[in-house]
Amino acid sequence: MSDIKYMSLSLDRILKNLNKCKNIVENQEESISQFEEIILDAFNRRWDSKRNTTIFLAGAGRSGFVAKSFAIRLMHLGFYVYVINESIAPPVTDGDIIIIISKSGKSNSITQIVDDSQFCNVKLLAVCGDSESNLAKKADANIVIESVEGDSVNMDDDEIKEFIDSYMSVFEHDDEVKSKIEKLPKQSFDFDDEKIAGFIDDLNEEINGIKNIYLPLELVLMGTTFEISALVLLDALVTELMAKLNLREKDLIEYHDVLSSSI
């Protein structure tokens, strides 16, 4: 068995989920356009004498890193941008925009920002993983990235075959495990977490010493699908903003940090 077999399986799963970003753009075109227009309304080149709108970004944990990444790109585009809770961030005032990136929208820090935003005349934008969350419902526009992690996955015959073949390859040098996996049913059925767990329990009971048979759903951990998808979608949105603002990469380089790169 390859020493990095699981890494390959994980990448396959991540890429498969990432390809679904195109569906998000197609299915949420109206909401994404609204999201984009609110940002464009805030556009102020830095040489303007007046600045009416500041964009604030927020996110908890790894989603916070995605928020910072998008903040950098907005800064490159010429927007006035800050990340909430950083020491140099000014107060939010009327007319500003708050962009929150959060899969659940339920962390204490995010909930507090959402509640506080209701007392200001600001636009609230959300990139979230739950359309029914308080964050999504209170946002003026949102992009919803519904993750497959933990959800039921309805597999057809080809997908079931792919599932079994992938684990056959992981244990290609273990004939006993291969023989057990080959006995898994090949017909179509709803392949959800409970049934997957049942198969693995059966395998573990029958095969002593096999403790870690990782499934596709478990190869993408703890919000990774949401975070990577959010990063990619927002980077793609930057390109759309560039087109609407008639900017090219050379224009963004004007605002690139050359000071730290020289240290």
Backbone torsions as a table, in degrees:
resi	resn	phi	psi	omega
1	MET	NA	134.0	179.2
2	SER	-61.2	143.7	179.1
3	ASP	-68.5	-19.7	-179.0
4	ILE	-120.1	30.8	-179.7
5	LYS	-61.4	-41.8	-177.9
6	TYR	-68.2	-32.0	177.0
7	MET	-62.4	-41.8	178.9
8	SER	-64.2	-43.8	178.8
9	LEU	-63.4	-39.8	179.5
10	SER	-63.8	-44.2	178.6
11	LEU	-61.8	-40.1	178.1
12	ASP	-59.2	-43.3	-178.0
13	ARG	-68.7	-41.9	179.2
14	ILE	-62.4	-45.6	-179.0
15	LEU	-65.6	-36.2	179.1
16	LYS	-63.4	-41.3	178.7
17	ASN	-71.8	-36.3	-178.5
18	LEU	-64.0	-33.5	178.6
19	ASN	-62.4	-20.6	-179.7
20	LYS	-75.1	-8.3	177.7
21	CYS	-60.6	-32.0	178.5
22	LYS	-62.0	-37.1	178.3
23	ASN	-65.8	-36.2	178.7
24	ILE	-61.8	-44.5	179.9
25	VAL	-62.7	-43.3	-178.5
26	GLU	-68.8	-41.4	-174.6
27	ASN	-81.9	-20.0	-177.1
28	GLN	-120.6	31.8	-175.2
29	GLU	-57.3	-44.0	-177.8
30	GLU	-64.1	-45.9	-179.4
31	SER	-66.2	-40.7	179.7
32	ILE	-65.8	-38.5	177.7
33	SER	-63.0	-39.6	177.6
34	GLN	-66.2	-42.7	176.2
35	PHE	-55.4	-46.9	-178.4
36	GLU	-65.8	-43.2	-177.1
37	GLU	-64.4	-36.6	178.3
38	ILE	-63.9	-39.6	177.0
39	ILE	-67.1	-44.0	-178.7
40	LEU	-62.4	-33.1	178.4
41	ASP	-64.8	-18.5	-178.5
42	ALA	-91.7	1.0	-171.7
43	PHE	-65.6	123.6	175.5
44	ASN	-140.7	113.2	176.2
45	ARG	-65.8	149.2	-171.4
46	ARG	-70.4	-14.5	178.3
47	TRP	-88.2	-3.3	176.1
48	ASP	-66.2	145.6	-179.2
49	SER	-75.2	-23.7	-178.9
50	LYS	-116.0	144.5	177.4
51	ARG	-132.9	112.2	-175.4
52	ASN	-101.5	-21.7	-172.5
53	THR	-133.5	132.2	172.8
54	THR	-117.1	140.6	177.1
55	ILE	-101.7	126.6	177.1
56	PHE	-111.3	138.1	178.5
57	LEU	-119.3	148.0	-179.7
58	ALA	-148.2	150.2	175.8
59	GLY	-171.8	149.5	-179.3
60	ALA	-102.0	142.1	176.6
61	GLY	63.4	-136.1	-178.5
62	ARG	-66.1	-28.8	174.9
63	SER	-63.5	-28.1	176.4
64	GLY	-65.0	-35.6	176.8
65	PHE	-66.8	-37.3	176.5
66	VAL	-64.7	-40.7	177.9
67	ALA	-60.9	-42.2	178.6
68	LYS	-65.9	-37.8	178.6
69	SER	-62.6	-44.2	178.5
70	PHE	-67.7	-35.6	178.1
71	ALA	-60.7	-41.1	178.9
72	ILE	-61.7	-43.8	-179.0
73	ARG	-66.6	-38.9	177.3
74	LEU	-64.6	-37.0	175.6
75	MET	-63.4	-42.4	177.7
76	HIS	-60.6	-31.3	179.5
77	LEU	-76.9	-11.9	177.4
78	GLY	105.3	8.5	177.3
79	PHE	-81.5	157.6	170.9
80	TYR	-87.8	116.6	-169.8
81	VAL	-134.0	140.2	173.0
82	TYR	-138.9	156.7	173.8
83	VAL	-104.4	125.3	-177.5
84	ILE	-60.3	141.2	177.8
85	ASN	81.2	-1.2	171.2
86	GLU	-82.6	148.7	-168.1
87	SER	-63.1	-25.0	-177.0
88	ILE	-93.3	0.7	-177.1
89	ALA	-72.8	131.6	176.4
90	PRO	-78.6	172.8	177.3
91	PRO	-70.8	151.6	174.8
92	VAL	-76.6	134.2	-179.9
93	THR	-126.7	169.3	-180.0
94	ASP	-54.4	137.6	178.9
95	GLY	93.3	-8.2	-179.7
96	ASP	-80.5	173.2	178.9
97	ILE	-123.7	136.1	174.5
98	ILE	-116.4	124.8	176.6
99	ILE	-112.3	119.3	-178.6
100	ILE	-111.9	131.3	176.5
101	ILE	-114.3	113.6	-176.1
102	SER	-158.7	127.9	179.9
103	LYS	-64.4	-50.7	-177.5
104	SER	-91.2	-31.2	-174.9
105	GLY	71.3	13.3	-172.3
106	LYS	-113.9	-2.2	179.7
107	SER	-65.5	153.0	-174.4
108	ASN	-57.8	-43.4	-177.0
109	SER	-65.7	-39.8	-179.7
110	ILE	-69.7	-43.2	178.9
111	THR	-58.8	-40.2	179.8
112	GLN	-64.8	-42.1	179.6
113	ILE	-64.4	-43.2	179.0
114	VAL	-60.6	-46.0	-179.5
115	ASP	-63.7	-43.9	-178.7
116	ASP	-65.4	-33.9	-177.6
117	SER	-64.8	-22.7	-178.8
118	GLN	-70.9	-15.9	-179.5
119	PHE	-93.5	-2.0	179.8
120	CYS	-118.8	156.4	176.2
121	ASN	-87.0	72.0	-177.5
122	VAL	-122.5	162.1	172.5
123	LYS	-95.8	131.1	179.9
124	LEU	-109.6	121.4	177.1
125	LEU	-114.1	144.6	-176.9
126	ALA	-133.4	137.9	165.5
127	VAL	-115.6	108.6	-169.9
128	CYS	-139.2	172.6	-177.4
129	GLY	-108.9	4.8	-176.2
130	ASP	-142.6	110.7	-178.5
131	SER	-68.0	-16.4	-179.9
132	GLU	-96.6	1.1	-179.1
133	SER	-71.2	158.2	177.2
134	ASN	-59.4	-37.7	179.4
135	LEU	-60.2	-49.7	-178.2
136	ALA	-63.6	-40.5	-176.5
137	LYS	-69.9	-31.3	-177.9
138	LYS	-89.9	-11.6	-178.0
139	ALA	-73.4	146.2	175.6
140	ASP	-73.2	-26.7	174.4
141	ALA	-158.4	147.2	-179.4
142	ASN	-145.7	160.1	171.6
143	ILE	-119.0	120.6	-175.5
144	VAL	-104.1	123.3	177.9
145	ILE	-113.9	96.5	-178.4
146	GLU	-84.4	115.6	-176.2
147	SER	-81.0	150.5	175.5
148	VAL	-83.9	-9.6	-176.8
149	GLU	-61.2	121.6	177.4
150	GLY	84.7	-8.6	-179.9
151	ASP	-88.2	161.8	172.5
152	SER	-74.1	142.3	179.3
153	VAL	-121.2	118.8	179.8
154	ASN	-86.6	108.0	-175.7
155	MET	-98.5	137.6	172.6
156	ASP	-89.4	-176.9	-175.3
157	ASP	-58.4	-44.0	-178.0
158	ASP	-65.1	-39.7	-178.9
159	GLU	-69.1	-37.1	176.6
160	ILE	-63.9	-42.5	178.0
161	LYS	-61.8	-42.6	179.2
162	GLU	-62.8	-40.8	178.1
163	PHE	-59.2	-48.8	-177.9
164	ILE	-68.5	-42.5	-179.9
165	ASP	-62.3	-36.4	-178.7
166	SER	-64.2	-37.8	179.9
167	TYR	-83.3	-23.1	170.9
168	MET	-62.6	-40.2	-178.3
169	SER	-69.2	-34.1	178.3
170	VAL	-62.1	-40.9	-176.8
171	PHE	-108.8	36.0	-174.2
172	GLU	-63.6	-20.7	-178.7
173	HIS	-99.9	6.4	-179.6
174	ASP	-117.3	96.8	-175.0
175	ASP	-62.1	-34.3	-177.4
176	GLU	-66.7	-44.8	179.1
177	VAL	-65.8	-41.1	179.5
178	LYS	-58.8	-41.0	-177.8
179	SER	-66.6	-34.4	178.8
180	LYS	-71.4	-42.2	-178.9
181	ILE	-66.2	-34.8	180.0
182	GLU	-62.7	-21.9	-178.7
183	LYS	-84.2	-5.8	177.3
184	LEU	-62.3	143.1	-178.6
185	PRO	-64.1	143.2	-176.4
186	LYS	-102.3	-3.9	-175.8
187	GLN	-77.9	165.3	179.0
188	SER	-72.5	142.9	173.0
189	PHE	-169.5	165.2	177.2
190	ASP	-72.0	114.9	-174.1
191	PHE	-98.2	83.7	-176.8
192	ASP	-101.8	177.9	-175.5
193	ASP	-57.4	-40.8	-176.3
194	GLU	-64.7	-42.6	-179.5
195	LYS	-70.5	-39.0	176.9
196	ILE	-60.2	-46.3	-179.9
197	ALA	-60.6	-37.2	179.1
198	GLY	-63.7	-43.0	177.6
199	PHE	-60.7	-44.3	-177.9
200	ILE	-67.6	-38.8	175.8
201	ASP	-59.5	-43.6	179.0
202	ASP	-61.7	-44.3	179.5
203	LEU	-62.7	-43.8	-178.0
204	ASN	-66.6	-31.7	177.6
205	GLU	-69.9	-36.8	-174.6
206	GLU	-86.3	-23.5	-175.9
207	ILE	-119.8	103.2	-179.9
208	ASN	-64.1	137.2	175.9
209	GLY	89.6	-9.9	177.6
210	ILE	-90.4	101.3	-174.4
211	LYS	-109.7	-21.8	-171.1
212	ASN	-127.7	71.5	173.7
213	ILE	-94.3	104.3	-174.4
214	TYR	-87.3	135.8	-177.7
215	LEU	-98.9	159.5	-179.0
216	PRO	-52.6	-40.5	-178.4
217	LEU	-64.7	-28.0	-177.5
218	GLU	-91.5	-3.3	178.2
219	LEU	-82.1	-12.0	177.2
220	VAL	-116.5	107.2	-164.5
221	LEU	-102.3	144.2	160.9
222	MET	46.3	50.8	175.2
223	GLY	89.8	3.3	-176.7
224	THR	-57.3	-43.1	-180.0
225	THR	-57.4	-47.1	-179.4
226	PHE	-62.8	-47.8	-174.7
227	GLU	-64.7	-45.6	-179.8
228	ILE	-67.5	-41.4	179.5
229	SER	-63.7	-41.2	178.9
230	ALA	-63.0	-43.2	179.5
231	LEU	-60.4	-47.0	-177.0
232	VAL	-68.8	-44.2	-179.7
233	LEU	-62.2	-41.8	-178.7
234	LEU	-71.0	-34.1	174.8
235	ASP	-65.5	-38.1	176.7
236	ALA	-66.6	-36.3	177.9
237	LEU	-64.7	-33.3	177.0
238	VAL	-58.7	-42.3	178.3
239	THR	-61.6	-40.3	177.2
240	GLU	-64.0	-41.3	178.0
241	LEU	-64.0	-40.6	177.8
242	MET	-57.6	-44.2	-178.7
243	ALA	-63.9	-43.5	-178.8
244	LYS	-67.5	-29.8	-179.2
245	LEU	-93.7	1.4	-179.1
246	ASN	56.4	47.4	179.3
247	LEU	-112.0	155.5	174.4
248	ARG	-127.8	172.7	-176.2
249	GLU	-56.6	-35.2	-179.7
250	LYS	-62.1	-30.0	177.8
251	ASP	-72.2	-36.3	179.2
252	LEU	-69.4	-33.0	-178.5
253	ILE	-61.8	-25.1	178.4
254	GLU	-57.5	-30.5	-177.2
255	TYR	-104.4	7.3	179.8
256	HIS	-73.6	144.7	-178.1
257	ASP	-75.4	104.6	177.8
258	VAL	-95.9	-14.8	-177.3
259	LEU	-69.8	-51.6	-177.4
260	SER	-69.0	-29.8	-179.4
261	SER	-70.6	-16.0	179.7
262	SER	-92.7	-6.7	-178.5
263	ILE	-79.3	NA	NA
